[in-house]
Amino acid sequence: IDRDATWDETREELNRAIEIGLLPYAMQTPLSSGFYLNYEFGDGLNTPQLTIEDDPWNQWVFEVYAGSLTLDLETSQTEFDSRWGVYADKITEEWKLRFRTYFNYEYLEIEREGESAITKRQHRHGIDSYAIKSIGQHWSVGLFGDYLTRNDQNIKHRFRINPGIEYSLLPYRLATRRAITFVYQIGYANTNYYEETIFQKTSENLINQQISASIGFEQPWGSLNGGLNGSHYFHDFDKHRAELYSRISVRIIEGLSLSFWASFEMINDQLSLPVGDASLEDVLLRQRELATDYEFSASIAISYTFGSNFTNIVNTRF
Protein backbone atom coordinates (compact mmCIF):
# COMPACT_ATOMS: atom_id res chain seq x y z
CA ILE A 1 0.00 0.00 0.00
CA ASP A 2 1.38 3.40 -0.98
CA ARG A 3 2.36 5.65 1.94
CA ASP A 4 0.17 8.45 0.55
CA ALA A 5 -2.89 6.25 0.02
CA THR A 6 -6.17 7.62 1.33
CA TRP A 7 -8.27 5.59 3.77
CA ASP A 8 -10.58 4.50 0.94
CA GLU A 9 -7.61 3.34 -1.17
CA THR A 10 -6.17 1.46 1.82
CA ARG A 11 -9.51 -0.26 2.46
CA GLU A 12 -9.81 -1.32 -1.20
CA GLU A 13 -6.32 -2.83 -1.17
CA LEU A 14 -7.07 -4.74 2.05
CA ASN A 15 -10.35 -6.05 0.58
CA ARG A 16 -8.51 -7.22 -2.54
CA ALA A 17 -5.89 -9.04 -0.45
CA ILE A 18 -8.61 -10.77 1.60
CA GLU A 19 -10.47 -11.84 -1.55
CA ILE A 20 -7.31 -13.37 -3.04
CA GLY A 21 -6.56 -15.13 0.25
CA LEU A 22 -10.04 -16.72 0.35
CA LEU A 23 -9.92 -17.90 -3.28
CA PRO A 24 -8.22 -21.30 -2.61
CA TYR A 25 -10.99 -22.18 -0.13
CA ALA A 26 -13.76 -21.03 -2.47
CA MET A 27 -12.34 -23.22 -5.26
CA GLN A 28 -13.04 -26.29 -3.10
CA THR A 29 -16.78 -25.54 -2.99
CA PRO A 30 -19.56 -25.96 -5.61
CA LEU A 31 -19.17 -22.25 -6.31
CA SER A 32 -15.83 -22.84 -8.06
CA SER A 33 -17.48 -23.08 -11.49
CA GLY A 34 -18.46 -19.43 -11.24
CA PHE A 35 -14.91 -18.10 -10.84
CA TYR A 36 -12.77 -16.75 -13.71
CA LEU A 37 -9.19 -15.44 -13.72
CA ASN A 38 -8.85 -11.82 -14.90
CA TYR A 39 -5.22 -10.60 -14.77
CA GLU A 40 -4.23 -7.02 -15.61
CA PHE A 41 -0.80 -7.43 -17.21
CA GLY A 42 -0.10 -3.69 -17.24
CA ASP A 43 -0.04 -3.51 -13.45
CA GLY A 44 1.41 -6.92 -12.65
CA LEU A 45 4.77 -8.54 -12.14
CA ASN A 46 5.82 -7.96 -15.74
CA THR A 47 5.79 -4.21 -15.24
CA PRO A 48 9.34 -2.88 -14.63
CA GLN A 49 9.71 -1.57 -11.09
CA LEU A 50 11.45 1.69 -10.31
CA THR A 51 14.57 1.64 -8.14
CA ILE A 52 16.43 4.41 -6.39
CA GLU A 53 18.91 4.39 -9.30
CA ASP A 54 16.01 5.40 -11.57
CA ASP A 55 15.04 8.35 -9.40
CA PRO A 56 15.73 11.55 -11.40
CA TRP A 57 15.52 13.60 -8.17
CA ASN A 58 18.26 11.54 -6.41
CA GLN A 59 16.02 11.49 -3.30
CA TRP A 60 15.84 15.29 -3.10
CA VAL A 61 12.52 17.04 -2.48
CA PHE A 62 12.18 20.64 -3.68
CA GLU A 63 9.66 23.30 -2.83
CA VAL A 64 9.26 26.73 -4.39
CA TYR A 65 6.76 29.01 -2.70
CA ALA A 66 5.37 32.49 -3.14
CA GLY A 67 3.42 33.12 0.02
CA SER A 68 2.41 36.61 -1.04
CA LEU A 69 2.98 39.01 -3.92
CA THR A 70 0.74 42.03 -3.39
CA LEU A 71 0.59 45.51 -4.89
CA ASP A 72 -2.04 47.97 -3.60
CA LEU A 73 -2.26 51.50 -4.99
CA GLU A 74 -4.52 54.22 -3.61
CA THR A 75 -4.64 58.01 -3.80
CA SER A 76 -2.68 58.48 -0.61
CA GLN A 77 -1.22 55.02 -0.01
CA THR A 78 1.11 52.59 -1.77
CA GLU A 79 1.74 49.08 -0.47
CA PHE A 80 3.89 46.24 -1.82
CA ASP A 81 4.51 42.89 -0.14
CA SER A 82 6.48 39.87 -1.39
CA ARG A 83 7.37 36.59 0.28
CA TRP A 84 9.08 33.75 -1.54
CA GLY A 85 11.77 31.11 -1.20
CA VAL A 86 13.32 27.86 -2.39
CA TYR A 87 13.67 24.73 -0.24
CA ALA A 88 15.76 21.61 -0.92
CA ASP A 89 15.74 18.57 1.38
CA LYS A 90 17.21 15.08 1.15
CA ILE A 91 16.48 12.33 3.65
CA THR A 92 18.03 8.86 3.79
CA GLU A 93 18.55 6.42 6.62
CA GLU A 94 22.08 7.76 7.15
CA TRP A 95 21.75 11.48 6.34
CA LYS A 96 19.40 14.46 6.57
CA LEU A 97 20.41 17.40 4.38
CA ARG A 98 18.69 20.78 4.03
CA PHE A 99 19.31 24.04 2.21
CA ARG A 100 16.61 26.71 2.36
CA THR A 101 16.55 30.34 1.28
CA TYR A 102 13.76 32.81 2.02
CA PHE A 103 13.08 36.43 1.07
CA ASN A 104 10.46 38.69 2.64
CA TYR A 105 10.11 42.36 1.71
CA GLU A 106 7.40 44.86 2.60
CA TYR A 107 7.05 48.51 1.51
CA LEU A 108 4.39 50.96 2.67
CA GLU A 109 4.05 54.69 1.97
CA ILE A 110 1.25 56.85 3.36
CA GLU A 111 0.84 60.42 2.12
CA ARG A 112 -0.20 63.10 4.64
CA GLU A 113 -1.53 66.50 3.63
CA GLY A 114 0.89 69.23 4.64
CA GLU A 115 3.32 66.76 6.25
CA SER A 116 6.00 64.36 5.11
CA ALA A 117 4.93 60.87 4.07
CA ILE A 118 5.17 57.92 6.44
CA THR A 119 7.35 55.19 4.90
CA LYS A 120 7.92 51.63 5.98
CA ARG A 121 10.59 49.39 4.46
CA GLN A 122 10.93 46.04 6.15
CA HIS A 123 12.87 42.97 5.07
CA ARG A 124 13.70 39.55 6.44
CA HIS A 125 16.02 37.47 4.25
CA GLY A 126 18.05 34.44 5.18
CA ILE A 127 19.49 30.98 4.60
CA ASP A 128 18.95 27.88 6.74
CA SER A 129 20.99 24.70 6.28
CA TYR A 130 22.09 21.57 8.11
CA ALA A 131 23.73 18.18 7.69
CA ILE A 132 22.82 15.43 10.16
CA LYS A 133 24.55 12.01 10.36
CA SER A 134 22.97 8.95 11.97
CA ILE A 135 25.06 6.99 14.49
CA GLY A 136 23.29 3.79 15.49
CA GLN A 137 19.73 3.52 16.78
CA HIS A 138 19.99 6.13 19.57
CA TRP A 139 22.55 8.80 18.59
CA SER A 140 22.99 11.44 15.87
CA VAL A 141 25.38 14.34 15.25
CA GLY A 142 24.69 17.42 13.17
CA LEU A 143 26.07 20.71 11.92
CA PHE A 144 23.72 23.68 11.50
CA GLY A 145 24.45 26.97 9.73
CA ASP A 146 22.33 30.02 8.94
CA TYR A 147 22.47 33.62 7.77
CA LEU A 148 19.96 36.38 8.63
CA THR A 149 19.43 40.03 7.79
CA ARG A 150 16.37 41.67 9.36
CA ASN A 151 15.96 45.41 9.84
CA ASP A 152 12.96 45.28 12.21
CA GLN A 153 15.18 43.42 14.73
CA ASN A 154 18.22 45.66 14.09
CA ILE A 155 20.19 42.74 12.60
CA LYS A 156 22.25 43.87 9.61
CA HIS A 157 24.13 40.58 9.20
CA ARG A 158 24.26 37.49 11.39
CA PHE A 159 26.27 34.39 10.54
CA ARG A 160 25.79 31.46 12.90
CA ILE A 161 27.11 27.89 13.10
CA ASN A 162 25.97 25.30 15.65
CA PRO A 163 27.23 21.72 16.03
CA GLY A 164 24.97 19.44 18.05
CA ILE A 165 24.24 15.94 19.29
CA GLU A 166 20.93 14.13 19.79
CA TYR A 167 19.93 11.14 21.93
CA SER A 168 16.72 9.20 21.29
CA LEU A 169 15.23 7.42 24.29
CA LEU A 170 13.49 5.01 21.92
CA PRO A 171 15.22 3.33 18.95
CA TYR A 172 14.94 5.43 15.80
CA ARG A 173 13.24 2.51 14.01
CA LEU A 174 10.15 3.31 16.14
CA ALA A 175 10.06 6.92 14.98
CA THR A 176 7.26 6.22 12.50
CA ARG A 177 4.94 5.90 15.51
CA ARG A 178 6.52 7.59 18.54
CA ALA A 179 9.73 9.37 19.57
CA ILE A 180 11.25 10.97 22.66
CA THR A 181 14.48 12.87 22.01
CA PHE A 182 16.99 15.17 23.74
CA VAL A 183 19.26 17.60 21.87
CA TYR A 184 22.29 19.63 22.96
CA GLN A 185 23.82 22.35 20.78
CA ILE A 186 26.60 24.86 21.26
CA GLY A 187 27.07 27.63 18.75
CA TYR A 188 29.03 30.68 17.60
CA ALA A 189 27.48 33.76 15.98
CA ASN A 190 28.97 36.88 14.43
CA THR A 191 26.42 39.72 14.41
CA ASN A 192 26.45 43.25 13.00
CA TYR A 193 23.71 45.73 13.92
CA TYR A 194 22.13 48.62 11.99
CA GLU A 195 22.11 50.79 15.11
CA GLU A 196 23.96 50.71 18.40
CA THR A 197 22.20 48.41 20.87
CA ILE A 198 21.15 49.13 24.45
CA PHE A 199 24.34 47.28 25.44
CA GLN A 200 26.52 49.76 23.46
CA LYS A 201 27.31 47.25 20.70
CA THR A 202 27.44 47.73 16.93
CA SER A 203 28.82 44.22 16.37
CA GLU A 204 29.74 41.28 18.57
CA ASN A 205 30.77 37.64 18.65
CA LEU A 206 28.56 35.42 20.77
CA ILE A 207 28.65 31.85 22.06
CA ASN A 208 25.55 30.18 23.42
CA GLN A 209 24.25 26.74 24.27
CA GLN A 210 20.83 25.17 23.95
CA ILE A 211 19.14 22.05 25.25
CA SER A 212 15.77 20.74 24.17
CA ALA A 213 13.44 17.80 24.77
CA SER A 214 10.66 16.74 22.43
CA ILE A 215 8.02 14.06 22.07
CA GLY A 216 6.12 13.04 18.94
CA PHE A 217 3.40 10.63 17.87
CA GLU A 218 2.48 9.58 14.32
CA GLN A 219 -0.99 8.23 13.56
CA PRO A 220 -2.83 7.34 10.33
CA TRP A 221 -4.78 10.62 10.58
CA GLY A 222 -1.68 12.80 11.02
CA SER A 223 0.83 13.71 13.71
CA LEU A 224 1.12 15.33 17.14
CA ASN A 225 4.32 16.65 18.73
CA GLY A 226 5.60 19.14 21.26
CA GLY A 227 8.62 20.06 23.29
CA LEU A 228 10.60 22.40 25.51
CA ASN A 229 13.69 24.45 24.55
CA GLY A 230 16.06 26.42 26.77
CA SER A 231 19.14 28.51 25.88
CA HIS A 232 21.54 31.11 27.26
CA TYR A 233 24.65 33.11 26.31
CA PHE A 234 27.98 32.34 27.96
CA HIS A 235 29.07 35.97 28.39
CA ASP A 236 26.02 36.62 30.60
CA PHE A 237 24.00 33.72 31.99
CA ASP A 238 21.10 36.09 32.73
CA LYS A 239 20.56 36.39 28.99
CA HIS A 240 18.39 33.33 28.49
CA ARG A 241 15.20 32.08 26.82
CA ALA A 242 12.73 29.20 27.31
CA GLU A 243 10.06 27.97 24.90
CA LEU A 244 7.15 25.53 25.13
CA TYR A 245 5.53 24.52 21.84
CA SER A 246 3.07 22.04 20.31
CA ARG A 247 1.93 21.14 16.79
CA ILE A 248 -0.81 18.97 15.32
CA SER A 249 -1.09 18.06 11.64
CA VAL A 250 -4.21 16.45 10.15
CA ARG A 251 -3.99 14.68 6.78
CA ILE A 252 -6.85 15.63 4.45
CA ILE A 253 -6.02 13.81 1.22
CA GLU A 254 -2.87 12.55 -0.50
CA GLY A 255 -0.09 15.11 0.00
CA LEU A 256 -2.44 17.71 1.52
CA SER A 257 -2.36 18.47 5.26
CA LEU A 258 -3.85 21.00 7.68
CA SER A 259 -1.65 22.05 10.62
CA PHE A 260 -2.18 23.89 13.91
CA TRP A 261 0.77 25.27 15.87
CA ALA A 262 1.17 27.18 19.16
CA SER A 263 4.19 28.43 21.13
CA PHE A 264 4.86 30.28 24.39
CA GLU A 265 8.28 31.84 25.10
CA MET A 266 9.81 33.47 28.18
CA ILE A 267 12.32 35.99 26.81
CA ASN A 268 15.36 37.63 28.39
CA ASP A 269 17.96 37.64 25.60
CA GLN A 270 17.07 40.53 23.26
CA LEU A 271 20.65 41.61 22.60
CA SER A 272 19.83 43.45 19.35
CA LEU A 273 17.45 46.06 20.82
CA PRO A 274 18.57 49.51 19.56
CA VAL A 275 19.29 52.30 22.02
CA GLY A 276 16.69 55.06 22.35
CA ASP A 277 12.92 55.20 22.43
CA ALA A 278 10.82 53.86 19.58
CA SER A 279 8.71 56.44 17.72
CA LEU A 280 4.95 56.12 17.49
CA GLU A 281 5.30 55.35 13.76
CA ASP A 282 7.79 52.55 14.47
CA VAL A 283 5.44 51.02 17.03
CA LEU A 284 2.29 51.24 14.90
CA LEU A 285 4.03 49.98 11.74
CA ARG A 286 5.99 47.34 13.69
CA GLN A 287 9.27 48.51 12.22
CA ARG A 288 11.20 48.01 15.42
CA GLU A 289 11.46 45.19 17.92
CA LEU A 290 10.17 46.12 21.37
CA ALA A 291 11.38 44.81 24.71
CA THR A 292 9.20 42.02 26.09
CA ASP A 293 9.25 39.35 28.77
CA TYR A 294 7.16 36.80 26.86
CA GLU A 295 5.59 35.97 23.52
CA PHE A 296 2.65 33.74 22.62
CA SER A 297 1.92 32.81 19.01
CA ALA A 298 -0.39 30.42 17.17
CA SER A 299 -1.06 29.62 13.54
CA ILE A 300 -3.04 27.49 11.10
CA ALA A 301 -1.45 26.38 7.84
CA ILE A 302 -2.15 24.17 4.85
CA SER A 303 0.62 22.46 2.89
CA TYR A 304 1.09 20.23 -0.14
CA THR A 305 4.15 17.98 -0.59
CA PHE A 306 5.56 16.61 -3.86
CA GLY A 307 8.87 15.37 -5.30
CA SER A 308 10.85 12.12 -5.17
CA ASN A 309 8.93 8.82 -4.97
CA PHE A 310 11.63 7.46 -2.64
CA THR A 311 10.94 9.64 0.42
CA ASN A 312 9.29 6.83 2.37
CA ILE A 313 12.44 6.63 4.51
CA VAL A 314 11.72 8.20 7.89
CA ASN A 315 14.63 9.96 9.56
CA THR A 316 13.48 12.08 12.52
CA ARG A 317 16.96 12.97 13.84
CA PHE A 318 17.18 16.54 15.19
N, C-alpha and C positions, 0 to 999 in steps of 0.2 A: 504494500500500500504506500503510495506517495506521501511524503511528509507534509505536503500542502493540501492533501485531500480534504474535502469538506466532510461533515458527518454523514451526509447522504451518500457520498461516494464511498466512504469507509464501510457503511452498512451494506451497500450493494456488493462490494468485494467480499465481505464476510459471508453474505448469502450465497454467492457463487461458489466459494470454497466449501461451504456446508453441502450444497447440492452435489458437487463433484465427489465429496467424501461419502455421500449416501448412495451414489450410483451403483457400486458393486453389490450392495445389499438389495437394491431394487431389481437388479438383473436376475436375482434368484427367485423372484416372485412371478406370478402370471402376468404382471404388468410389463414384463420385459419386452414383449412384442410391440409395445407402443413407444419405445425409445429409439431415437436416431442420433447419430454422431454428426455434429455440425461444427467444423473446426475453422477458425478464421486465421488463415496462413499469414496475413499481413501483420498480425499482432502476436504471433507465436514464437516458438523457439528458433525458427529460421530467420527471424528478423535480427540483423546485426545489433549488438548492444554497445552503447557508448561506454568508453572508459575515460579515466582522468586524462590519458594521453590525447584523447580527442577533444578535450575541453578547450575551445578557443580563448576562453577568459583566463585559463591557467589558475582557476580557483579564486580569482579576484571578483569582488562585487563592487560595482560603481554606482554612485548616485549623484545626479546633478539636480539642484533645486533652485527655484526662484520663488522664495517665500512671498515676495512683494515687489512690485514695480509699479509705482503710483505717481501720477502727475496731476495736480489739482491747481487750476488757475482761476482766480477771481479778481475782481476790481482792485481790491486792496490786499490780496493775499496770494502767495505762491508757495506751493508745497510739493516736494519731490522726495520719494522714499524708495530705496532699493535694497533688497536682501537676497544674496545668492551665494552659491558655493559648490565645491566639488569634493566628493568623498571617495576614497578608495580603501577597501578592506580585504584582507586575505586571512582565512582561518583554516588551519590544518590541525591535526592532533599534536604536532610538535611546536607550531608557531602561531602567534597572532600578530598581524602587521596592520598598521593603520597610518594613513596620511590624509589629512583633511584641511582644506582651506575654506575660509568664510569671509565674506565682505558685506558689511552693513553700512549704509550711508543715508543720512536724512538731512534735508535742507528745508528751512521754513523762513519766509520773509513776510512780515506784516507791516503794511504802510499805515502811518498815523498822520493825520492832518496837522500841519504846523510843527511836527516833531520828526526826529529821525526814525527810520524804520527799525523794527525789532528783527534781528536775524539770528537764526539758529543753524549751526552746522555741527552735526554730530556723526562720528564714525566709530565703528568697532570692527577692526580687521584682525585676522590672525591665522595661525597654522597650529594644528594639533597633530602629534604623531607619537607612535610607540612601537616597540618590538618586544614581544614577550615569548620566552622560551620555557617549555614544559620540562620539569625534572621529576620524573616518577609520578605517582598517583596522589601525592599530597603537597608537593612544592613546585613553585614557579619563580623565575626571576625576570625582571623587565627593566627596560630603559625608556623613559618618557621625555619628550622634548616639545616645547611650544614657544610660539612668538605671539605677542599681543601689542597692538597700538589702539588706544581708546581715550579720546579727549575728555569724555564726561567723567572719567575717573583719574584724570591728570596723568595718564600713563602715555608717554611719548613713544618709548620702545621698552619692551621687556622680553629678554631671552631667558628661558628657564630650562634646566635639565634635572631630572629626578630619577635615579636608580631606585629599585624597590624589590621586595621579596614578599611572596604570598604563601600562606599555609592554609590548606583546606582540611577541616576537621573530618569530613567525609571523603572517600576516594572520589577523584574527578569523574570516574566512570558513572557515578550516580548523579552527575550534574544535570542530566536531562530531566530529573524529577525533583531533586532537592540539593541544596548546597549551603554550607556554613563556612565562611572564610574570614581570615584575618590578614591584613596587609600593613606592612611598614615601609615608608619611603623617607628618604632624606634627599634634600635638593639644594641646588645653587641657582640664584637668579641675579642677573644684572639688569637694573632698572634705571631709566632716565625719565624725568618728569618734565611736563610743559611749564609748570610753575613751581616755585619753592614750596615745600611742604610745611606743615605745622611743626615738623621736627627739624627745620632748617636744612633740608636736603634737596638738591637738584638732581642727584644721581646717587646710587648706592649699590653695594653688593650684599646680598642677603643669603643666609643659610637657614633652612627650617626643616622640621621633621613632622611627619604625619602618621597617625595610626588609625585604622578603620576596621570595623567589623560589619559583616553583612550576612543576610540570610535570604534565600530565594527558593521559590517553589514553582514548578512547571506543571500545568495541567492541560488536558485536551482543549479546554476553552480559552487558555491564555496563560498568563504568568502573574506572579505576585512576588515582590521583593522589597526589602527595606534595609536600613543600616544606620550606623552612627560613625561620624568622622570627627577627629580632633587633631589640631595642629598648633604649633607655636614657633616663634623665631628664637634662634639661639642668642642673639645679641641682647634680647630683653624677653624673659619668659612671661612677662605680663602681657605681651602681644600674642594673643591666642584666639582661637575660634573653635566652635563646636557645632556640628550639624546633625540633625535627625531627619531622615527622609523615608519616603515610601512611594511605590509605583505599582500600578495594576494595569495590565494590558489584556484586552478582550479581543479574541480573533473573530472577525465578522465573516469573511469569506477568504478564499485562497489569496494569500499575499497581503490582505487588507486587515488592519488592526486599529482599534480605538484604545487610547491610553489615557490614564489619569495619573497625575503626579503631584506630590505635595512635599514641602520642605520647610523646616524651621531651623534658623541659625542664631546662635549667640555670638556676637561679634565684638572683638576688641583688638583688631589688628589692621586698622585702616591707615596704613603708613603713607598712602599717596594723597591724603587730604591736603589741598592747597591752603596756604596761610591766608588769613583775611576772611571777612564775612561775605557770604554769597548774596548777590543782588536778588531783588524780587523777580526779575526776568529769568535769572538762572534757575531759581527755585521752581517757578511756574512752568518753564520749558524743560526742566529736568536736564539742564546742561552741565550740572555740577553735582558730584557725589556729596551727600550730606552725612555728617556724623550720626551714627546710630548704634544702639546696643543690641538690636535683634532685627531679624527679617523673616517674614513668613511669605511663602509664595506657593501657588498652585496653578495647574494648567491641565487642559484637555487637548489632545492631539490625535490626528489620524495619519497613518503612514501606509505606504505601499512599497513592497520589497521585490526586486527583480535582479537577474544576473545569472551567475554560474549555476548549473544544475548539480554541482558537486559540493554544495554548502550544507549537506546534511551532517557534516562533522560538527559536534558540539564541543567548543573549547571555551569554558567560562573563566579562565584564569585572568585575574585582575579585573 
